[in-house]
């Protein structure tokens, strides 16, 4: 998949290196209220 970059934005696929940052965002109730109603999740793998 290729998405054109713009002068202001650059896109890239999410990698394992992004896990800690994404987890921090996931713990922010103000952010997550728009995604899942405000419920933080754990780093525990769902199986």
N, C-alpha and C positions, 0 to 999 in steps of 0.2 A: 504494500500500500504506500502510495506517495501523496503527500499533501504539500502543496506549494507554501514556502515560507514567505512572509511579507517583510517589510522594512522593520516592523516592530515585533513580530512573532516568529519563533522557531519551534517546530514540532519535532518530537522524538518519541519512540516507544518507551514505555515504562520498563525498567529493569529491576533486578534484585537490589541494586544500589539505591533505589528510591524507596525501599520498604520503610525505613525509619521515618523519613519525611512524611510519607503517606499515613503511617501510624499516628504521628503527631497530629496531623489534620483530622484524622478519624476520632481523636480524643476531644476535639474542640466541639462542644455542643452547639455553639453558634453556627458552625459550618455544617455539621451533620443534620441539623434540623431540616435543611433543604434536601437532604439525601435520603435519610431513613427515619425522620421524625425526632432526631436528637439522641439516638442511642449509640454510645461508643461501643466498639467491639474489642476483642482481645487479639493478641498476636498468635494465639493458639490456633493450630491448623484445624479446619473443619474437615471431617471425613465422612 
